[in-house]
Amino acid sequence: MSGFHDVRFPLGVAFGSTGGPERRTEIITLGSGREERNQRWAMSRRRFDAGTGVRNADDLQTVVRFFEERRGRLYGFRFTDPLDHKSCLPRESVAATDQLLGVGDGVRTEFALIKTYGDVFAPYERPIAMPQLNTLVVEVDGLTRVLNGDFTVADGVISFLPGAVPPLGAAVRAGFEFDVPVRFDTDRLEVNLSRFLAGEIPSIPMVEIVP
């Protein structure tokens, strides 16, 4: 990913942040009063404000230093969403059975990491571009596969090596923790120290970089 620093926003601040997914829906009200709705974005986009995670002046200085090194909005970075950073539920442990990535045909070598939301009406498959590789577990037809021995990973895509290509009908599954690629959504941080010490929360907006 161009214009991106592969570094994680400070976890202590990130885990106190607010935010979540955003959708863009166009709604037209007809003369009859009925509605027509159109989905403008195929994928959701997440927005966060790290200001609620800043607890003291040291945290604030840490964020300022991070902001300066990213040159404001210029460079993206990793952000750990406090509410949604696992292939499983937040209190569960990651397991290779968490997400179905696809089924082998004996030829296909690449499988993109995804996290599926919902399972009945309109499941949404979210691409995961930034897995935390030290947490990634992969299995093919119930058998564990080894990173750099059986497969490699780049930009959230698993590439199986010769001799480890999933055979016909074999389910490819994975579990992982992951980060969100984001950038600051401002080129200016404005903080009044006396107001901050009095309890005012600074605004530190960030927005997801959609691959």
C-alpha positions as CSV (number, residue, x, y, z in Angstrom):
1,M,0.0,0.0,0.0
2,S,1.6,3.3,-1.1
3,G,1.7,6.3,1.2
4,F,1.6,4.0,4.2
5,H,3.7,3.5,7.3
6,D,3.5,-0.1,8.7
7,V,3.3,1.1,12.3
8,R,0.5,0.7,14.8
9,F,-1.2,3.7,16.5
10,P,-0.5,3.6,20.3
11,L,-2.7,0.8,21.7
12,G,-3.3,2.5,25.0
13,V,-5.0,5.4,23.3
14,A,-6.7,3.3,20.6
15,F,-8.5,1.1,23.1
16,G,-10.2,4.1,24.5
17,S,-11.3,5.5,21.2
18,T,-14.8,5.8,19.7
19,G,-16.0,4.9,16.3
20,G,-17.3,2.2,14.0
21,P,-18.5,1.4,10.4
22,E,-20.1,4.0,8.1
23,R,-22.4,3.3,5.2
24,R,-23.6,5.5,2.4
25,T,-27.3,5.0,1.4
26,E,-29.3,7.1,-1.0
27,I,-33.0,7.3,-0.1
28,I,-35.5,8.8,-2.5
29,T,-39.1,9.4,-1.4
30,L,-41.6,9.0,-4.2
31,G,-44.8,11.0,-4.7
32,S,-46.7,8.0,-3.3
33,G,-44.7,8.2,-0.1
34,R,-42.9,5.0,-0.8
35,E,-39.1,4.9,-0.6
36,E,-36.4,3.7,-3.0
37,R,-33.1,2.9,-1.4
38,N,-29.7,2.6,-3.2
39,Q,-26.4,1.5,-1.7
40,R,-23.7,4.0,-2.8
41,W,-20.8,2.1,-1.3
42,A,-20.1,-1.6,-1.8
43,M,-18.0,-1.7,1.4
44,S,-18.4,0.0,4.7
45,R,-15.8,2.5,5.9
46,R,-14.8,3.0,9.5
47,R,-14.2,6.3,11.3
48,F,-12.7,6.7,14.7
49,D,-11.9,9.5,17.1
50,A,-9.0,8.7,19.4
51,G,-9.6,11.8,21.5
52,T,-11.6,9.8,24.0
53,G,-8.6,7.5,24.6
54,V,-6.3,10.3,25.7
55,R,-6.1,10.1,29.5
56,N,-3.3,12.4,30.4
57,A,-0.7,14.8,29.0
58,D,1.7,12.0,28.3
59,D,-0.8,10.3,26.0
60,L,-1.5,13.6,24.3
61,Q,2.2,14.1,23.6
62,T,2.5,10.5,22.3
63,V,-0.3,11.2,19.8
64,V,1.2,14.5,18.7
65,R,4.5,12.8,18.0
66,F,2.8,10.1,16.0
67,F,0.7,12.7,14.1
68,E,3.9,14.7,13.2
69,E,5.7,11.6,11.9
70,R,2.7,10.7,9.7
71,R,2.7,14.4,8.4
72,G,-1.0,14.8,9.3
73,R,-3.1,13.2,6.6
74,L,-0.2,12.3,4.3
75,Y,0.7,8.8,5.5
76,G,-1.6,6.0,6.6
77,F,-0.9,3.6,9.5
78,R,-2.4,0.6,11.4
79,F,-5.2,1.1,13.9
80,T,-6.5,-1.6,16.2
81,D,-10.3,-1.2,16.5
82,P,-11.1,-1.8,20.2
83,L,-14.5,-3.4,19.4
84,D,-13.7,-5.4,16.2
85,H,-10.1,-6.7,15.7
86,K,-10.6,-10.5,15.8
87,S,-12.0,-13.1,13.4
88,C,-14.1,-14.3,16.3
89,L,-16.1,-12.6,19.0
90,P,-14.1,-10.2,21.3
91,R,-13.9,-12.5,24.3
92,E,-13.2,-15.7,22.3
93,S,-9.7,-17.0,21.3
94,V,-8.8,-17.0,17.7
95,A,-9.2,-20.4,16.0
96,A,-8.5,-21.6,12.5
97,T,-12.2,-22.5,12.1
98,D,-13.3,-18.9,12.5
99,Q,-13.7,-17.8,8.9
100,L,-14.3,-19.8,5.7
101,L,-12.1,-18.3,2.9
102,G,-13.1,-20.6,0.1
103,V,-12.9,-24.1,-1.3
104,G,-10.0,-25.5,-3.2
105,D,-10.1,-26.8,-6.7
106,G,-6.6,-28.2,-7.0
107,V,-5.4,-25.2,-9.0
108,R,-6.3,-22.1,-7.1
109,T,-3.4,-20.8,-4.9
110,E,-4.7,-17.5,-3.6
111,F,-7.3,-16.9,-0.9
112,A,-8.1,-13.5,0.4
113,L,-8.6,-13.1,4.2
114,I,-12.2,-12.0,5.0
115,K,-14.4,-11.6,7.9
116,T,-18.1,-12.4,7.3
117,Y,-20.8,-10.5,9.1
118,G,-24.3,-12.0,9.2
119,D,-25.3,-15.4,7.8
120,V,-29.0,-15.4,6.7
121,F,-30.3,-12.4,4.8
122,A,-27.3,-10.6,3.2
123,P,-23.9,-11.6,4.6
124,Y,-21.2,-9.0,4.2
125,E,-17.7,-10.2,3.4
126,R,-15.2,-7.6,4.7
127,P,-11.7,-7.8,3.2
128,I,-9.0,-7.9,5.8
129,A,-5.8,-6.3,4.4
130,M,-3.8,-6.0,7.6
131,P,-3.8,-9.2,9.6
132,Q,-1.5,-9.5,12.6
133,L,0.7,-12.3,11.3
134,N,1.8,-13.6,14.7
135,T,-1.9,-14.5,15.4
136,L,-2.7,-16.0,12.0
137,V,-3.8,-19.7,11.9
138,V,-4.8,-21.4,8.7
139,E,-6.1,-24.9,8.0
140,V,-7.0,-26.8,4.8
141,D,-9.6,-29.5,5.2
142,G,-9.0,-29.5,8.9
143,L,-5.2,-29.8,8.7
144,T,-3.0,-26.9,10.0
145,R,-0.9,-25.1,7.5
146,V,2.4,-23.3,8.3
147,L,3.2,-19.7,7.4
148,N,6.3,-19.5,5.1
149,G,6.3,-23.3,4.9
150,D,3.0,-23.9,3.2
151,F,1.9,-20.4,2.4
152,T,2.9,-16.7,2.4
153,V,0.7,-13.6,3.1
154,A,0.8,-10.2,1.4
155,D,-1.8,-7.4,1.6
156,G,-4.3,-9.8,3.2
157,V,-4.0,-12.5,0.5
158,I,-2.8,-16.0,1.4
159,S,-0.7,-17.6,-1.4
160,F,-0.2,-21.3,-1.1
161,L,3.2,-22.6,-2.2
162,P,3.8,-25.5,-4.6
163,G,3.0,-28.8,-2.9
164,A,0.6,-27.2,-0.5
165,V,-2.2,-26.1,-2.9
166,P,-5.6,-26.9,-1.5
167,P,-7.1,-30.0,-3.3
168,L,-10.5,-30.2,-4.9
169,G,-13.3,-29.7,-2.4
170,A,-11.0,-28.8,0.6
171,A,-12.3,-26.0,2.8
172,V,-9.7,-23.2,3.5
173,R,-10.3,-21.5,6.8
174,A,-8.4,-19.0,9.0
175,G,-8.4,-17.2,12.3
176,F,-6.6,-14.0,13.0
177,E,-6.4,-10.7,14.8
178,F,-6.2,-7.7,12.5
179,D,-5.7,-3.9,12.2
180,V,-7.5,-1.3,10.1
181,P,-5.5,0.8,7.6
182,V,-6.4,4.4,8.5
183,R,-5.1,8.0,8.1
184,F,-5.7,11.0,10.2
185,D,-8.7,12.9,8.9
186,T,-7.2,16.3,9.7
187,D,-4.0,18.2,9.1
188,R,-4.4,20.1,12.3
189,L,-4.5,19.1,16.0
190,E,-5.8,21.9,18.2
191,V,-5.6,21.3,21.9
192,N,-5.9,23.7,24.8
193,L,-3.9,22.2,27.7
194,S,-5.7,24.0,30.5
195,R,-9.1,22.9,29.0
196,F,-7.8,19.3,28.5
197,L,-6.6,19.2,32.2
198,A,-10.1,20.4,33.1
199,G,-11.7,17.5,31.3
200,E,-12.3,18.7,27.7
201,I,-11.8,15.9,25.2
202,P,-9.7,16.7,22.1
203,S,-10.8,15.7,18.7
204,I,-8.4,13.3,16.9
205,P,-10.3,12.0,13.9
206,M,-9.2,9.1,11.7
207,V,-10.8,7.4,8.7
208,E,-10.3,4.0,7.1
209,I,-8.3,3.7,3.9
210,V,-10.4,1.5,1.7
211,P,-8.1,-0.9,-0.4
